[in-house]
Amino acid sequence: MPSSLTLIFIVIFFLESLAAMLQNGFMVVVLGREWVRCHTLPSGDMIVACLAASRFCLHGMALLNNFLGFFDFCFKAYYFNISWGFINAITFWLTALLAVFYFVKISSFSHPIFYWLKWRISRSVPRLLLGSLITSGVTIIAVATGNSILVQMSASQSSHGNSTLVERIQTIYCHFFLPNEVLLLSIPFLLFLVSTLLLMFSLHQHFQQMRSHRPNQGCSSTQAHIMALRSLGFFLIFYTSYFLSLIIVSMHITTLQNQWHWAWEVVTYAGICLHSSILVLSSPKLRKTLKIMLWKALDKSWFISSYQYQ
């Protein structure tokens, strides 16, 4: 029987995942409906829609995977880990793509290559999305191979009791497959980190220019910087903590007791949940749709309550 503290963390994790799935599902429905109706979508909204879909699946798989592990369905959990690893890799690459897109479209560097990227990136978004999907598929090969080795290792240990073979397989996994998996996740994380830091540097340069020129100059550019930094700068801390937590768990740097495992999961996925909220609130289109839905819900509840009193 789990302790009361463990149950509290389980409930918090469940509510957090449910809130994140509702937010990301809302973004997918709104942007996906516009995509189907207009047969096109702005490049930034296209990335946000794909990122929201991947995060919806990520939180769903995290819920399923954790509860399978909680109820000791370890053999099935290994195979769900493969699906989770694939969705997690897509989420990493789409987050990096969104950061690069914001950086290229909003920053004001004057290098010719940067101008070429600013002109080219909107047209290249569909191919970049496809490339993210293919790269994630390549990444999951290492994860699937490692998980298959772990399953075979567990089966070998339980049936034959060959500890020497188990130790060799575990050594191969720790020295080859695990670093390969960490390296493949580090590439999109570094892209995200560099793009966000360069965007912050561009904002600092812009404020320096505003001090030396008229105060009214560049207000629209400032607002664009603030909107992007509100969604990226805040998420930088949580995304870094999410990446580091995955590294710590994957490398088995520390072992967590059952109650602290759920606390770790709450902290790990909190940043993604909060960033989804920022994406909804920072988009005029999503914010307007959310207000309309809330007003309709309030009007409907008011009508039902007034009808009951009659």
C-alpha positions as CSV (number, residue, x, y, z in Angstrom):
1,M,0.0,0.0,0.0
2,P,1.6,3.3,-1.0
3,S,2.1,6.0,1.6
4,S,-0.1,9.1,1.8
5,L,2.8,11.2,0.4
6,T,3.1,9.0,-2.6
7,L,-0.7,9.2,-3.2
8,I,-0.5,13.0,-3.1
9,F,2.3,13.0,-5.7
10,I,0.4,10.5,-7.9
11,V,-2.8,12.7,-7.8
12,I,-0.7,15.9,-8.6
13,F,1.0,14.1,-11.5
14,F,-2.4,12.9,-12.9
15,L,-4.0,16.3,-12.7
16,E,-0.9,18.0,-14.2
17,S,-0.8,15.5,-17.1
18,L,-4.6,15.9,-17.6
19,A,-4.2,19.7,-17.7
20,A,-1.4,19.5,-20.2
21,M,-3.3,17.1,-22.4
22,L,-6.4,19.4,-22.4
23,Q,-4.2,22.4,-23.3
24,N,-2.4,20.7,-26.1
25,G,-5.5,19.0,-27.3
26,F,-7.1,22.5,-27.5
27,M,-4.3,23.8,-29.6
28,V,-4.4,20.8,-31.9
29,V,-8.2,21.1,-32.5
30,V,-8.1,24.9,-33.1
31,L,-5.1,25.0,-35.4
32,G,-5.9,21.6,-37.0
33,R,-9.4,22.8,-37.9
34,E,-8.0,26.0,-39.5
35,W,-5.4,23.9,-41.3
36,V,-8.2,21.7,-42.8
37,R,-10.5,24.6,-43.6
38,C,-7.9,26.8,-45.2
39,H,-5.7,24.1,-46.6
40,T,-2.7,26.1,-45.2
41,L,-1.4,27.4,-41.9
42,P,1.3,30.0,-41.0
43,S,4.6,28.4,-40.5
44,G,4.8,29.3,-36.8
45,D,1.3,27.9,-36.1
46,M,2.2,24.8,-38.1
47,I,5.1,24.1,-35.7
48,V,3.0,24.8,-32.7
49,A,0.3,22.4,-33.9
50,C,2.7,19.6,-34.4
51,L,4.5,20.3,-31.1
52,A,1.1,20.3,-29.3
53,A,0.2,17.0,-30.9
54,S,3.5,15.4,-29.8
55,R,3.2,16.8,-26.3
56,F,-0.4,15.5,-26.0
57,C,0.9,12.0,-26.9
58,L,3.9,12.4,-24.6
59,H,1.8,13.2,-21.5
60,G,-0.5,10.3,-22.4
61,M,2.3,7.9,-22.7
62,A,3.9,9.2,-19.5
63,L,0.7,8.5,-17.7
64,L,0.3,5.0,-19.1
65,N,4.0,4.1,-18.7
66,N,4.1,5.3,-15.0
67,F,1.0,3.5,-14.0
68,L,2.1,0.3,-15.8
69,G,5.4,0.5,-13.8
70,F,3.4,1.3,-10.6
71,F,1.4,-1.9,-11.0
72,D,4.5,-3.9,-11.9
73,F,3.7,-4.6,-15.5
74,C,7.4,-4.3,-16.2
75,F,7.5,-6.4,-19.4
76,K,4.8,-4.3,-21.1
77,A,6.4,-1.1,-19.7
78,Y,9.5,-1.8,-21.8
79,Y,7.6,-1.7,-25.0
80,F,5.7,1.4,-24.0
81,N,9.1,2.9,-23.3
82,I,9.8,2.6,-27.0
83,S,6.8,4.6,-28.0
84,W,7.5,7.1,-25.3
85,G,11.1,7.5,-26.5
86,F,9.9,8.1,-30.1
87,I,7.4,10.8,-29.0
88,N,9.9,12.3,-26.7
89,A,12.5,12.6,-29.5
90,I,9.9,14.3,-31.8
91,T,9.1,16.7,-29.0
92,F,12.8,17.6,-28.5
93,W,13.2,18.3,-32.2
94,L,10.0,20.3,-32.6
95,T,10.9,22.4,-29.6
96,A,14.3,23.1,-31.1
97,L,12.6,23.9,-34.4
98,L,10.2,26.4,-32.7
99,A,13.1,28.1,-31.0
100,V,15.1,28.4,-34.2
101,F,12.0,29.7,-36.0
102,Y,11.4,32.4,-33.4
103,F,15.1,33.3,-33.4
104,V,15.4,33.7,-37.2
105,K,12.1,35.5,-37.7
106,I,12.4,38.0,-34.8
107,S,16.1,38.7,-34.2
108,S,17.7,41.6,-36.0
109,F,21.2,40.4,-36.9
110,S,22.6,42.0,-40.1
111,H,24.6,39.2,-41.6
112,P,23.8,38.1,-45.2
113,I,23.4,34.5,-44.2
114,F,20.9,35.5,-41.5
115,Y,18.8,37.5,-44.1
116,W,18.9,34.4,-46.3
117,L,17.6,32.2,-43.4
118,K,14.9,34.7,-42.6
119,W,13.6,34.6,-46.2
120,R,14.0,30.8,-46.5
121,I,12.8,29.3,-43.2
122,S,9.1,29.8,-43.6
123,R,9.2,27.9,-46.9
124,S,11.3,25.2,-45.4
125,V,9.1,24.4,-42.3
126,P,7.2,21.5,-43.9
127,R,10.5,19.8,-44.9
128,L,11.9,20.6,-41.5
129,L,8.9,18.9,-39.8
130,L,9.4,15.9,-42.0
131,G,13.1,15.8,-41.2
132,S,12.2,16.0,-37.5
133,L,10.0,12.9,-37.9
134,I,12.7,11.0,-39.8
135,T,15.4,11.9,-37.3
136,S,13.2,10.8,-34.4
137,G,12.6,7.5,-36.2
138,V,16.4,7.0,-36.5
139,T,16.8,7.9,-32.8
140,I,14.2,5.4,-31.7
141,I,16.2,2.6,-33.3
142,A,18.8,2.9,-30.6
143,V,16.1,3.1,-27.9
144,A,14.3,0.1,-29.2
145,T,17.5,-1.9,-29.4
146,G,18.4,-1.0,-25.9
147,N,15.0,-1.9,-24.6
148,S,15.0,-5.2,-26.4
149,I,18.4,-6.0,-24.8
150,L,17.0,-5.2,-21.4
151,V,14.0,-7.5,-22.0
152,Q,16.3,-10.3,-23.1
153,M,18.5,-9.7,-20.2
154,S,15.7,-10.0,-17.7
155,A,14.4,-13.1,-19.4
156,S,17.8,-14.7,-19.4
157,Q,18.3,-13.9,-15.7
158,S,15.0,-15.4,-14.7
159,S,15.2,-18.5,-16.8
160,H,18.9,-19.5,-16.9
161,G,20.4,-17.6,-14.1
162,N,23.5,-16.7,-16.2
163,S,24.8,-13.7,-14.3
164,T,28.0,-13.4,-16.4
165,L,26.0,-12.9,-19.7
166,V,23.7,-10.5,-18.0
167,E,26.6,-8.4,-16.8
168,R,28.1,-8.3,-20.3
169,I,24.8,-7.2,-21.9
170,Q,24.4,-4.6,-19.2
171,T,27.9,-3.3,-19.8
172,I,27.3,-3.1,-23.6
173,Y,24.1,-1.2,-23.0
174,C,25.6,1.3,-20.6
175,H,28.7,2.0,-22.7
176,F,27.1,2.1,-26.2
177,F,23.4,2.4,-26.4
178,L,22.9,4.7,-23.5
179,P,25.5,7.3,-24.6
180,N,24.1,7.2,-28.1
181,E,20.6,7.9,-26.9
182,V,21.8,10.8,-24.7
183,L,23.9,12.2,-27.6
184,L,20.9,12.1,-30.0
185,L,18.8,14.1,-27.5
186,S,21.6,16.5,-26.8
187,I,21.7,17.8,-30.4
188,P,18.1,19.3,-30.4
189,F,18.6,20.6,-26.9
190,L,21.8,22.5,-27.9
191,L,19.9,23.9,-30.9
192,F,17.2,25.2,-28.5
193,L,19.7,26.5,-26.0
194,V,21.8,28.4,-28.6
195,S,18.7,29.8,-30.4
196,T,17.2,31.1,-27.1
197,L,20.4,32.7,-25.9
198,L,21.0,34.4,-29.3
199,L,17.4,35.7,-29.2
200,M,18.1,37.1,-25.7
201,F,21.3,38.7,-27.0
202,S,19.3,40.3,-29.9
203,L,16.8,41.7,-27.5
204,H,19.6,43.3,-25.5
205,Q,21.0,44.8,-28.6
206,H,17.6,46.2,-29.5
207,F,17.2,47.9,-26.2
208,Q,20.6,49.4,-26.5
209,Q,19.6,50.8,-29.9
210,M,16.4,52.2,-28.5
211,R,18.4,54.1,-25.8
212,S,20.4,55.8,-28.5
213,H,17.5,56.7,-30.8
214,R,14.0,58.0,-30.3
215,P,11.9,56.2,-27.7
216,N,9.1,55.5,-30.1
217,Q,11.3,53.6,-32.6
218,G,11.0,49.9,-32.9
219,C,8.0,49.4,-30.5
220,S,6.6,46.6,-32.7
221,S,9.9,44.8,-32.7
222,T,10.2,45.1,-28.9
223,Q,6.7,43.6,-28.5
224,A,7.7,40.7,-30.8
225,H,10.8,40.1,-28.7
226,I,8.9,40.1,-25.5
227,M,6.3,37.7,-26.8
228,A,8.9,35.3,-28.0
229,L,11.0,35.6,-24.8
230,R,7.9,35.1,-22.7
231,S,7.4,31.6,-24.3
232,L,11.1,30.7,-24.7
233,G,13.0,32.5,-22.0
234,F,10.7,31.2,-19.2
235,F,10.7,27.7,-20.7
236,L,14.5,27.7,-21.0
237,I,14.9,26.9,-17.2
238,F,12.2,24.2,-17.2
239,Y,13.3,22.6,-20.4
240,T,16.9,22.5,-19.1
241,S,15.6,20.8,-15.9
242,Y,13.6,18.4,-18.0
243,F,16.6,17.5,-20.2
244,L,18.9,17.1,-17.1
245,S,16.3,14.9,-15.3
246,L,16.2,12.6,-18.4
247,I,20.0,12.4,-18.3
248,I,20.0,11.6,-14.6
249,V,17.4,8.9,-14.9
250,S,18.9,7.4,-18.1
251,M,22.4,7.3,-16.7
252,H,21.2,5.9,-13.4
253,I,23.1,8.6,-11.5
254,T,20.7,8.4,-8.6
255,T,18.0,5.9,-7.5
256,L,14.7,7.3,-6.3
257,Q,12.4,5.7,-3.8
258,N,8.8,5.1,-4.9
259,Q,7.4,8.3,-3.3
260,W,10.2,10.5,-4.7
261,H,9.9,8.9,-8.1
262,W,6.4,10.5,-8.4
263,A,7.7,13.8,-7.0
264,W,10.4,13.7,-9.7
265,E,7.8,13.1,-12.4
266,V,5.7,16.0,-11.2
267,V,8.7,18.4,-11.4
268,T,9.9,17.0,-14.7
269,Y,6.7,17.5,-16.6
270,A,5.7,20.8,-14.9
271,G,7.8,22.9,-17.3
272,I,6.2,21.3,-20.4
273,C,2.7,21.9,-18.9
274,L,3.4,25.5,-18.1
275,H,5.0,26.2,-21.5
276,S,1.8,24.9,-23.2
277,S,-0.1,27.5,-21.1
278,I,2.2,30.2,-22.3
279,L,1.8,29.1,-25.9
280,V,-2.0,29.4,-25.6
281,L,-1.9,32.8,-23.9
282,S,0.7,34.3,-26.2
283,S,-1.1,33.4,-29.4
284,P,-3.9,36.0,-30.2
285,K,-5.7,33.3,-32.3
286,L,-5.7,30.7,-29.5
287,R,-6.5,33.3,-26.8
288,K,-9.5,34.6,-28.7
289,T,-10.9,31.1,-29.3
290,L,-10.4,30.3,-25.6
291,K,-12.3,33.4,-24.6
292,I,-15.2,32.5,-27.0
293,M,-15.4,29.0,-25.6
294,L,-15.4,30.2,-22.0
295,W,-18.1,32.8,-22.7
296,K,-20.2,30.1,-24.4
297,A,-19.7,27.8,-21.5
298,L,-20.7,30.5,-19.0
299,D,-23.7,31.5,-21.0
300,K,-24.8,27.9,-21.2
301,S,-24.4,27.3,-17.5
302,W,-26.3,30.5,-16.7
303,F,-29.1,29.5,-19.1
304,I,-29.4,26.0,-17.4
305,S,-29.3,27.5,-13.9
306,S,-32.0,30.1,-14.8
307,Y,-34.2,27.5,-16.4
308,Q,-34.0,25.3,-13.3
309,Y,-35.1,28.2,-11.1
310,Q,-38.2,28.8,-13.3
